[in-house]
Structures are given as C-alpha cells and as structure tokens.
Amino acid sequence: MAVRNFDVTSPRGAAFVPLAPAPRPRRERRRARQRWMVLGAVALVIPFGAALVVLGVAH
C-alpha cells in the first residue's frame, strides 16, 4: 500500500498536489536494476577487452 503526502493547504481546494512522488512499481524497479547491472558489466568488460587488444598489438 502506497502512502503519499499531499499539500492540504492548497488554495485550490480539491486539487491536491502530491509532495512526494509515488513509489515506482516493482516491474519498473526490476528493469532499472537489470539496466544498471548490464551497464556495470559492460563497464567492466570494455577495459579488459581494450587491454587484450593492446597486449595483442604489442606482442
């Protein structure tokens, strides 16, 4: 259950303005986590690949 904060002092009355964003759905969090995991893996693989290329050229 999501709990949100609303500004009830708004002069517009019934038009509540959320003070904090609603939590993201579980599926969106999972996709973001997978995206960051792939980005981290690529960030680790590229330097090693470049080192292998440099060693191959220098050899």
N, CA, C and O atoms as a printed pandas DataFrame, in Angstrom:
     atom_number atom_name residue_name chain_id  residue_number  x_coord  y_coord  z_coord
0              1         N          MET        A               1    0.852   -1.174    0.000
1              2        CA          MET        A               1    0.000    0.000    0.000
2              3         C          MET        A               1    0.898    1.237    0.000
3              4         O          MET        A               1    1.793    1.373    0.834
4              5         N          ALA        A               2    0.645    2.112   -0.930
5              6        CA          ALA        A               2    1.455    3.322   -1.043
6              7         C          ALA        A               2    0.824    4.446   -0.224
7              8         O          ALA        A               2   -0.390    4.647   -0.242
8              9         N          VAL        A               3    1.662    5.155    0.476
9             10        CA          VAL        A               3    1.216    6.313    1.250
10            11         C          VAL        A               3    1.853    7.539    0.614
11            12         O          VAL        A               3    3.065    7.577    0.406
12            13         N          ARG        A               4    1.044    8.530    0.309
13            14        CA          ARG        A               4    1.552    9.734   -0.338
14            15         C          ARG        A               4    1.233   10.944    0.523
15            16         O          ARG        A               4    0.220   10.982    1.221
16            17         N          ASN        A               5    2.110   11.925    0.461
17            18        CA          ASN        A               5    1.905   13.175    1.184
18            19         C          ASN        A               5    1.239   14.180    0.252
19            20         O          ASN        A               5    1.659   14.339   -0.894
20            21         N          PHE        A               6    0.212   14.853    0.734
21            22        CA          PHE        A               6   -0.490   15.850   -0.058
22            23         C          PHE        A               6   -0.440   17.198    0.645
23            24         O          PHE        A               6   -0.433   17.282    1.874
24            25         N          ASP        A               7   -0.407   18.235   -0.155
25            26        CA          ASP        A               7   -0.438   19.594    0.377
26            27         C          ASP        A               7   -1.902   19.985    0.547
27            28         O          ASP        A               7   -2.558   20.359   -0.426
28            29         N          VAL        A               8   -2.421   19.904    1.767
29            30        CA          VAL        A               8   -3.829   20.198    2.018
30            31         C          VAL        A               8   -4.068   21.679    2.264
31            32         O          VAL        A               8   -5.211   22.098    2.444
32            33         N          THR        A               9   -3.007   22.477    2.275
33            34        CA          THR        A               9   -3.162   23.915    2.472
34            35         C          THR        A               9   -3.308   24.648    1.139
35            36         O          THR        A               9   -3.313   25.879    1.093
36            37         N          SER        A              10   -3.425   23.888    0.070
37            38        CA          SER        A              10   -3.528   24.490   -1.259
38            39         C          SER        A              10   -4.823   25.292   -1.377
39            40         O          SER        A              10   -5.878   24.813   -0.962
40            41         N          PRO        A              11   -4.764   26.490   -1.930
41            42        CA          PRO        A              11   -5.984   27.288   -2.088
42            43         C          PRO        A              11   -6.933   26.735   -3.150
43            44         O          PRO        A              11   -8.072   27.187   -3.260
44            45         N          ARG        A              12   -6.475   25.773   -3.921
45            46        CA          ARG        A              12   -7.325   25.199   -4.973
46            47         C          ARG        A              12   -8.335   24.193   -4.432
47            48         O          ARG        A              12   -9.170   23.699   -5.190
48            49         N          GLY        A              13   -8.279   23.888   -3.178
49            50        CA          GLY        A              13   -9.286   23.014   -2.564
50            51         C          GLY        A              13   -9.079   21.555   -2.889
51            52         O          GLY        A              13   -8.163   20.924   -2.362
52            53         N          ALA        A              14   -9.918   21.011   -3.750
53            54        CA          ALA        A              14   -9.915   19.574   -4.017
54            55         C          ALA        A              14   -8.728   19.137   -4.867
55            56         O          ALA        A              14   -8.426   17.944   -4.911
56            57         N          ALA        A              15   -8.067   20.028   -5.522
57            58        CA          ALA        A              15   -6.926   19.657   -6.368
58            59         C          ALA        A              15   -5.679   19.508   -5.489
59            60         O          ALA        A              15   -4.931   20.467   -5.301
60            61         N          PHE        A              16   -5.464   18.319   -4.962
61            62        CA          PHE        A              16   -4.319   18.067   -4.094
62            63         C          PHE        A              16   -3.047   17.952   -4.918
63            64         O          PHE        A              16   -3.046   17.361   -5.999
64            65         N          VAL        A              17   -1.977   18.514   -4.407
65            66        CA          VAL        A              17   -0.677   18.445   -5.064
66            67         C          VAL        A              17    0.198   17.506   -4.254
67            68         O          VAL        A              17    0.472   17.779   -3.085
68            69         N          PRO        A              18    0.647   16.391   -4.853
69            70        CA          PRO        A              18    1.488   15.471   -4.090
70            71         C          PRO        A              18    2.850   16.101   -3.778
71            72         O          PRO        A              18    3.484   16.700   -4.646
72            73         N          LEU        A              19    3.285   15.954   -2.522
73            74        CA          LEU        A              19    4.576   16.490   -2.102
74            75         C          LEU        A              19    5.710   15.520   -2.388
75            76         O          LEU        A              19    6.840   15.940   -2.636
76            77         N          ALA        A              20    5.419   14.237   -2.357
77            78        CA          ALA        A              20    6.428   13.218   -2.630
78            79         C          ALA        A              20    5.909   12.321   -3.760
79            80         O          ALA        A              20    4.719   12.008   -3.796
80            81         N          PRO        A              21    6.775   11.909   -4.672
81            82        CA          PRO        A              21    6.322   11.046   -5.764
82            83         C          PRO        A              21    5.916    9.674   -5.241
83            84         O          PRO        A              21    6.425    9.198   -4.226
84            85         N          ALA        A              22    5.002    9.062   -5.946
85            86        CA          ALA        A              22    4.558    7.715   -5.573
86            87         C          ALA        A              22    5.694    6.737   -5.827
87            88         O          ALA        A              22    6.492    6.954   -6.739
88            89         N          PRO        A              23    5.789    5.667   -5.044
89            90        CA          PRO        A              23    6.840    4.672   -5.280
90            91         C          PRO        A              23    6.660    4.021   -6.653
91            92         O          PRO        A              23    5.544    3.840   -7.139
92            93         N          ARG        A              24    7.789    3.678   -7.253
93            94        CA          ARG        A              24    7.729    3.065   -8.573
94            95         C          ARG        A              24    7.239    1.627   -8.469
95            96         O          ARG        A              24    7.485    0.963   -7.461
96            97         N          PRO        A              25    6.556    1.142   -9.487
97            98        CA          PRO        A              25    6.100   -0.255   -9.466
98            99         C          PRO        A              25    7.283   -1.226   -9.422
99           100         O          PRO        A              25    8.398   -0.891   -9.822
100          101         N          ARG        A              26    7.015   -2.420   -8.931
101          102        CA          ARG        A              26    8.062   -3.435   -8.789
102          103         C          ARG        A              26    8.704   -3.764  -10.135
103          104         O          ARG        A              26    9.918   -3.954  -10.208
104          105         N          ARG        A              27    7.913   -3.834  -11.190
105          106        CA          ARG        A              27    8.440   -4.162  -12.514
106          107         C          ARG        A              27    9.428   -3.089  -12.988
107          108         O          ARG        A              27   10.468   -3.406  -13.565
108          109         N          GLU        A              28    9.096   -1.829  -12.741
109          110        CA          GLU        A              28    9.976   -0.731  -13.145
110          111         C          GLU        A              28   11.284   -0.757  -12.346
111          112         O          GLU        A              28   12.352   -0.490  -12.897
112          113         N          ARG        A              29   11.205   -1.075  -11.062
113          114        CA          ARG        A              29   12.419   -1.176  -10.255
114          115         C          ARG        A              29   13.294   -2.315  -10.743
115          116         O          ARG        A              29   14.516   -2.182  -10.800
116          117         N          ARG        A              30   12.672   -3.444  -11.100
117          118        CA          ARG        A              30   13.433   -4.595  -11.591
118          119         C          ARG        A              30   14.121   -4.260  -12.909
119          120         O          ARG        A              30   15.281   -4.622  -13.108
120          121         N          ARG        A              31   13.421   -3.574  -13.813
121          122        CA          ARG        A              31   14.028   -3.190  -15.091
122          123         C          ARG        A              31   15.188   -2.235  -14.877
123          124         O          ARG        A              31   16.223   -2.359  -15.531
124          125         N          ALA        A              32   15.024   -1.285  -13.970
125          126        CA          ALA        A              32   16.102   -0.335  -13.693
126          127         C          ALA        A              32   17.312   -1.063  -13.109
127          128         O          ALA        A              32   18.450   -0.774  -13.479
128          129         N          ARG        A              33   17.070   -2.005  -12.202
129          130        CA          ARG        A              33   18.169   -2.756  -11.607
130          131         C          ARG        A              33   18.896   -3.582  -12.676
131          132         O          ARG        A              33   20.126   -3.631  -12.686
132          133         N          GLN        A              34   18.146   -4.226  -13.569
133          134        CA          GLN        A              34   18.765   -5.003  -14.639
134          135         C          GLN        A              34   19.552   -4.109  -15.581
135          136         O          GLN        A              34   20.632   -4.479  -16.042
136          137         N          ARG        A              35   19.011   -2.929  -15.867
137          138        CA          ARG        A              35   19.701   -1.986  -16.750
138          139         C          ARG        A              35   21.038   -1.565  -16.142
139          140         O          ARG        A              35   22.047   -1.501  -16.843
140          141         N          TRP        A              36   21.045   -1.274  -14.819
141          142        CA          TRP        A              36   22.287   -0.882  -14.157
142          143         C          TRP        A              36   23.268   -2.047  -14.075
143          144         O          TRP        A              36   24.479   -1.835  -14.144
144          145         N          MET        A              37   22.763   -3.283  -13.926
145          146        CA          MET        A              37   23.640   -4.447  -13.891
146          147         C          MET        A              37   24.331   -4.637  -15.241
147          148         O          MET        A              37   25.526   -4.929  -15.293
148          149         N          VAL        A              38   23.585   -4.472  -16.324
149          150        CA          VAL        A              38   24.170   -4.598  -17.667
150          151         C          VAL        A              38   25.189   -3.490  -17.887
151          152         O          VAL        A              38   26.274   -3.738  -18.413
152          153         N          LEU        A              39   24.851   -2.284  -17.492
153          154        CA          LEU        A              39   25.783   -1.170  -17.640
154          155         C          LEU        A              39   27.065   -1.408  -16.843
155          156         O          LEU        A              39   28.155   -1.105  -17.328
156          157         N          GLY        A              40   26.952   -1.936  -15.649
157          158        CA          GLY        A              40   28.123   -2.248  -14.839
158          159         C          GLY        A              40   28.966   -3.345  -15.462
159          160         O          GLY        A              40   30.195   -3.265  -15.455
160          161         N          ALA        A              41   28.316   -4.372  -16.004
161          162        CA          ALA        A              41   29.060   -5.454  -16.656
162          163         C          ALA        A              41   29.806   -4.929  -17.881
163          164         O          ALA        A              41   30.962   -5.288  -18.105
164          165         N          VAL        A              42   29.162   -4.095  -18.662
165          166        CA          VAL        A              42   29.814   -3.514  -19.841
166          167         C          VAL        A              42   30.977   -2.628  -19.412
167          168         O          VAL        A              42   32.028   -2.627  -20.053
168          169         N          ALA        A              43   30.792   -1.875  -18.330
169          170        CA          ALA        A              43   31.861   -1.001  -17.845
170          171         C          ALA        A              43   33.067   -1.811  -17.372
171          172         O          ALA        A              43   34.190   -1.307  -17.392
172          173         N          LEU        A              44   32.855   -3.043  -16.951
173          174        CA          LEU        A              44   33.981   -3.889  -16.550
174          175         C          LEU        A              44   34.607   -4.611  -17.729
175          176         O          LEU        A              44   35.819   -4.824  -17.741
176          177         N          VAL        A              45   33.818   -4.990  -18.714
177          178        CA          VAL        A              45   34.309   -5.771  -19.849
178          179         C          VAL        A              45   35.115   -4.912  -20.816
179          180         O          VAL        A              45   36.126   -5.376  -21.343
180          181         N          ILE        A              46   34.701   -3.690  -21.058
181          182        CA          ILE        A              46   35.366   -2.844  -22.062
182          183         C          ILE        A              46   36.840   -2.606  -21.720
183          184         O          ILE        A              46   37.677   -2.773  -22.608
184          185         N          PRO        A              47   37.210   -2.228  -20.496
185          186        CA          PRO        A              47   38.652   -2.038  -20.219
186          187         C          PRO        A              47   39.473   -3.321  -20.391
187          188         O          PRO        A              47   40.602   -3.269  -20.878
188          189         N          PHE        A              48   38.918   -4.467  -19.997
189          190        CA          PHE        A              48   39.644   -5.720  -20.172
190          191         C          PHE        A              48   39.803   -6.057  -21.650
191          192         O          PHE        A              48   40.862   -6.525  -22.070
192          193         N          GLY        A              49   38.772   -5.826  -22.432
193          194        CA          GLY        A              49   38.870   -6.044  -23.877
194          195         C          GLY        A              49   39.901   -5.128  -24.505
195          196         O          GLY        A              49   40.676   -5.552  -25.362
196          197         N          ALA        A              50   39.913   -3.885  -24.085
197          198        CA          ALA        A              50   40.905   -2.948  -24.609
198          199         C          ALA        A              50   42.313   -3.370  -24.218
199          200         O          ALA        A              50   43.235   -3.259  -25.027
200          201         N          ALA        A              51   42.497   -3.852  -22.994
201          202        CA          ALA        A              51   43.818   -4.322  -22.553
202          203         C          ALA        A              51   44.261   -5.520  -23.386
203          204         O          ALA        A              51   45.432   -5.613  -23.755
204          205         N          LEU        A              52   43.350   -6.431  -23.686
205          206        CA          LEU        A              52   43.709   -7.578  -24.515
206          207         C          LEU        A              52   44.112   -7.147  -25.922
207          208         O          LEU        A              52   45.045   -7.701  -26.502
208          209         N          VAL        A              53   43.417   -6.170  -26.459
209          210        CA          VAL        A              53   43.765   -5.667  -27.782
210          211         C          VAL        A              53   45.138   -5.022  -27.760
211          212         O          VAL        A              53   45.945   -5.253  -28.659
212          213         N          VAL        A              54   45.413   -4.215  -26.743
213          214        CA          VAL        A              54   46.715   -3.553  -26.629
214          215         C          VAL        A              54   47.820   -4.582  -26.473
215          216         O          VAL        A              54   48.868   -4.459  -27.107
216          217         N          LEU        A              55   47.608   -5.598  -25.638
217          218        CA          LEU        A              55   48.621   -6.642  -25.458
218          219         C          LEU        A              55   48.816   -7.433  -26.735
219          220         O          LEU        A              55   49.939   -7.819  -27.059
220          221         N          GLY        A              56   47.750   -7.679  -27.458
221          222        CA          GLY        A              56   47.867   -8.407  -28.732
222          223         C          GLY        A              56   48.632   -7.606  -29.767
223          224         O          GLY        A              56   49.423   -8.176  -30.519
224          225         N          VAL        A              57   48.419   -6.301  -29.826
225          226        CA          VAL        A              57   49.110   -5.456  -30.783
226          227         C          VAL        A              57   50.568   -5.318  -30.384
227          228         O          VAL        A              57   51.447   -5.324  -31.247
228          229         N          ALA        A              58   50.842   -5.193  -29.084
229          230        CA          ALA        A              58   52.207   -5.003  -28.616
230          231         C          ALA        A              58   53.023   -6.274  -28.710
231          232         O          ALA        A              58   54.252   -6.222  -28.769
232          233         N          HIS        A              59   52.371   -7.390  -28.724
233          234        CA          HIS        A              59   53.084   -8.666  -28.756
234          235         C          HIS        A              59   53.519   -8.891  -30.143
235          236         O          HIS        A              59   54.148   -9.908  -30.435
